[in-house]
């Protein structure tokens, strides 16, 4: 059975000003998996447009990603999107994984080039029998069957792109290859997202009309978010850094409660600005916890239950 497409799901009735979606990642152990499923059940009651399950660098979580995404499809009312990355895989392996998703009725796939294992900012090495670019993965999935395909986008530009013009060209090429929408890497300055949207529209209005979904992560730890932006190649704006640093305090251990409060404020402010700018959906990086995201949604009038 073919799933509802993400684009179609974004047009269906929803609570609040826009739909929202949630990103999960495969848990490392049994205890973490129990926590994930508790979080899944909380979000299930909130009726997100879709949820996505990430895929470890170099395919390090391949089997777990496939299994849990299948469980989301079979055992919940949620619409799962499976991540699939080109890095570290031959074309035959990619065909097999896509077939594995299709066998479980999963036809929504986020097609990614992927980061190299070990060091996400390290050299990207193509598998000798694999693919070089995400655009090629989009075309492969199109040839394999009735998949609804999304891709990644980068408001600040991908760290491997020489400049923003090249980055925009790469995104447009993925959309022209058949991707129906894109989800951005997390960012902390709405202007970066708006300028990306402008660049895509200027480069190709037809592709610019496809949903560009902003990725938002409510910050709950200054140390953690600093590490995340370092690994992603993005930047924490100076004003955001100052607000978080002031909340963290001068001691050897950051004041997590104060940082978390500021992080919720920041995410809410960003989300409201994005809603005002007409985004089609808000995509939250949950880190497999429900509370921070649900608090932001509640402030936006998009959460009718208590987490």
Phi, psi and omega in degrees: 000131180280133178289160168298140179285156179297317181300317178295318182297326181291342180264356181280160180303142181209159176278144176086181186289329178216162172290165172226160177221168188223140176254131173247164172230153183297130181289155184275334184211181185296318180298317179293327179291323176298320178295318179303314184291330173296318179294318179304314183294327176295311181294328179302322179290342182266354173059060174292156178297321176197168172230150178238150179240118185287172187226122186299151180305132179069017179078023186291343178240026187309302185294320181292320178299313180298316182295310185290323177298321176296320178295320177300320181290321186274324194252359179228173175267005183282153175260106184271144172247125181267133172279142176220126184245147180281332187298133174078006184234143172282166177299321180295322177295320178295320176299316181296316180293319177298320177295323178297321176293315181299322179298334179264009179080014182263113182241000175264116184229135172265113185269118187233146171291316176093157178264149177293145179294152178090294181232102182301337180263004181283183181296136177266120183244122179291137172299137184302336178241025185247206184244154182266325188228155178298327178304321179292325178293321176301314181294321178299313180297323178298321180288334187279334183168196186272068180264144172262114195248132171243166179222171178269152173223162192225100183305327179263005184089138177293142185294344178269348178280137182294332179197176184293328179296317177295319180299317178297319179299319180296318179296314180299322179295324177292321179292318178295330180290346177132358176294140186264344182195171173221151176243130184278155165298153179301147179212166184229014175223111184301331180300325178298318179295314183296322179291325175299313180301318178298317182295318180294317179299321180290324182286323183197096183304328179296317179286328178295339178282346179285147184302128172249109191257121182283137176266124184237134174235111174298124184279129177239354179209127180293316180300318182293316183290327176299318179293320181296316181291329177296317182287332183271346183081009178267185186230141172268113184304150185300320181290325177291316178302319181294315179300319180288319180295319177299321179289327183290330181086178185262355183287173180293335179245130181292150176281092188298323182295317179292319178299316181299318180299316178294320179299320177294318177301312182299314181296321179294316179298315178298313183299318180295319178298318180295320176299315180298331180272003172086029178292154183277346186188157172246124182251117186258129171278107191272341188055027178067023172238149182259333194298311184297313180297318181295327177294318178297314180298321179296319179296331181273358182075029184242011182227115183261002179234161176265132180274000000 
